[in-house]
Amino acid sequence: MERATVRVAVRSEDKGAAWKKRGAEVAVVEDIADADALTRAFEGVTGAYVLNPPDYQSNDMFARAEQVASAIIEAAQRAHLPKLVALSSIGSHLPRKTGNILTTYILEEALKSLQAEIAVGFVRAASIMENWQALLPIAQQKGILPSFHTPLERAIPMVAAADIGQACADGLMQEWQGTQIWELHGPEAVSPNQVAASFSRALKCDVQAVVIPESEWSSTLAQMGNSPAAVESYSEMMRAFNNGTMVFEEHGTKTVRGKTTIDEVVHSWIDSSSHS
């Protein structure tokens, strides 16, 4: 099969160097809300993959999401883009009480306006396994795995980043009209206790999941560099997971399953840290 040329949009020239070595074209888009730069990136391509990077330092990530969506729409129309695949999320069909996930609801609702002229696909990803990676040092040093998710035994849909990439690439290779929605699961739902067990196996020591009490959420999230508004929206998102309202739509959508297990992902972190 003939290999397609890939164009990668990066924030600066130096970030494009590695992609150029691999044979990709590089477009510099310093600000994803810059419609002119996005138009140049979209011109002449057969399809584009886009996402809204949440701005956790912003005092209004939702207004920023609207700016990004507007820029993507304008650029796609100006460049006569035939097809677009956007990264979305579990719960993106819900219009309220989803915290950060509201940014992908905003993106979906805006991009649906393109469906009469451009094929638009959304990959709604489950909770991303790699979100647990930052806790590896704590697990190694203290034998605990702090969790915003509770109860610890309840499994939730999780998927690996590699499977998200594969699903988005697969979407770009498909042909459809109007709007397509793929809801992306991992091989199985995973609980915080199961993530801790996976850490235990990879580290060859006992690791126990422990709940971060809601009373400590604000201080914990602030220490991670989030703005006060981002702390509030993240907390709302976690409440939606914990009360069971953050779910896939499962109506009028297609279910896709990734292949990568939580054990494989966690072991890859151990391997990479031992070689760094």
N, C-alpha and C positions, 0 to 999 in steps of 0.2 A: 504494500500500500504506500502511496506517495506521502511523504512527510510534509506537513504543513509548516510554514514559517510562523513563528510565534512572536508577537510584539508585547513587550512587558513595560508597564507604566511604573516608574519609580520616582521618588521625591527629589533625587539629585543624580548627577552624572556618575559620581563615584559608586552609588548603589547599583548602577547598571553594568559596571565593569564585568562582574562575574557572569551576568546573563549574556553579554556580548561574546564572551569566551565560549559559551555553549551554543552560539549561533543564533541567538535571539536578536530581534530588532529592539531598540530601547527608545521609549518616549519619556521625557521628563515632565512630570506633573507635580509641581511643588505643593499645590493645594488641590485636593480632590473636588473642592467646590468651585474651581476655576473652569468655567464652561469652555473658554477658548482653548486651554491646554488639553482638556478632555476631547474636544472636537478633533484636534490634531492627532491625538492618540487613537481615536476611533476611525479616522478616515482610511478607507480602502481595506478594512478588515471584514471577514465573513461572519464574525461573532465576537462578543466581548463578555468577559467576566468582571463583575463589579461587586463592591461591598461598601458598607458604610462603617469606617473605623470609629467606634464610639469615642467621644472626646471626654475622658473622665476628669480632666482638669477644668472643663468648661462649667460655667454656672447654668447653662441651659443646653444640654446635649441634644434635646429634642428639636430646638430651633436649628441647631447645627445639622441634624439629620435632614430637616426640610431643605436646607440650603444645598446639601450634597445631592439629594434626590432631584431637586430642580436643575442643578448643573448637569447631572447625568441625562435627564430628559432632553434638555436643550442640546447637549452635545450629540446625543444619539440621533436626534432629528436632523441636525445640521449636517452630520456625517453620513446620513442615509444608512444607518446601521441596520442590517437585516435581522439580527438576532442578538439577544442579551440574556445572560444568566447571572442572577444575583444571589449572593449568600444571604440567607435569612435564618430563622431560628424556630425551634419549637415554641409554640405559643404566639406566633406572629399573626394569627387570625384574630386575636383578642384585642379589643380597642382600648382597654383600660386595666389598671391594677397589675401591670406586668413589669413595672420598673424599666430597667435598661432595654428589655425586649420591645418596648414601645418604639424604639428607633427603627427596628426592622419592620414593624407594622406600618410605620410612616413611609418607609422605603417601598414596601409592597404596594400600598394604596396609591402612591404617586406613580410608580412605574406601570401599574395596570392601565393608566391612561394612554400608554403607547401601544396597547395590544392590537388596535385596528391597523397599525402600520408596521409594527415591529413585533416579532415573536419574542415573548418575554417568559422566562422560566425562573422559578424560585427554588433553591435548595434549602429547605428548612432543616437545619442540623439540630440533632439532640445536644444535650450538654456535652461540652468538649472534654475528653479525657485529659488533655494536656493542661487543663486548668489546675490539676493537682500537682503538677511538676514542681511548682515553687515551694511546695511543702517537703520536698525531699530532704533538705538539710535538717529540718525539725524532726522528721522521722528517723534520720540517722543518729542525731544527737540525743533525742529525748524519748524515742520509741513511741511517739504519739502522732496522730494525724488529725489536726483540728478540722472541724467540718461545720460549715454554715447549714448544711443539709441535715434535717432531722425528720423522723426518727432514723437512727443510724442503720437499722435493718431494712429500711424500705428501698427497694431498687428503683432507679430512675433511668430513662433512656440516656445512654452515653455513646459517643462515637469518637473515633480517632481523627486527628487532623488530616492524616494521609487519606483516609476514606472520604473526607469532605472534598479534598482536592480531586480525588478520582471521580466523585459524583458530579462535581462541577464540570470537569473535563468531558465526562460522558454526556452531560447535558448539552454542551456546546457542539458535540458531534451529531446530535439528533436533529430531526426536522419536525417542526410542528407549527401550528397557526394559533394566534391568540395567546392565551396564558396557560402555562404548565406549572404544576406544583409537585415537587418531589419531597417527601418527608423522610429524612435520613436517620435511621437508627444504627446502632452498632450491632454486633452479633447477638447480644442479649442486654437486658437492663442490668445495671450494676448499683449496688448499695455502697454507702461509705464504709461499712464493715468489710465488704468485698474488696474495695480499693485498699484498705488497710492490710487485708490478708495478702493482697498482691505485693504490697510494699514489703511485708514480712518475708515472703518467698524470695523476692529479688535481693533484699538486703541480708537475708539469712539471720534475722533477729526479730524479736517480737515487736510488732507495731500495732497499737490499738487506736481506733477512731474515737475521738472525743468531741462532744458538741461544744461549739462556741455559743454561750448563752446570748440571747438577743440583746440583753442589757449591755453586752460588750461589743456589739456589731459596730456601732458608730466610732468608737475609739480605735478598733482594729482596722476598719476601712480607712479612717483618716490617716493612720500611720502608714498606709500603703500609698498615700499620695493622692487620694480622691478628694475632689472638691466637696463642700457640704451638700450641694445638690446631687452630686454623684453618689455620695453616701446614702442619701435618702432614697434614690432610685434603685440602687443595688439592694438595699434592705427590702424595698417593696418587691423586687424580683424574687428574692430568696423566700419571702413569705408566700409568694404564689407557688413556688416549688413545694414548700413545706405543707401548705394547706391543700395541695392536690389540684389546684386550678391551672397550673402550667402544664398543659398537655398538648399533644398533636391534635389537629383538627379531624383527620381521618375520614372526611367526607369530601368527595370531589378532588381527592389528591391521590398520588401514587406513593406507595411505601417502598423504600429502598433500604437495603441493609448492607452496612460495611462488613468487612471481614476481620479487621484487626481487633484482637482481644485486649482487655485491660492488662493482662500479664505481659503481652508482647510490648505494649507501650511502656509500661514501667521498667521492664528489663532493658529497653532501649536507652532509657535515661541513665541507668546504672552503667551500661556499657560506654555511653558517650562521656560520662563524668570520669570513668576510670582511664579513658584515653586522652583526656584534656590536660 
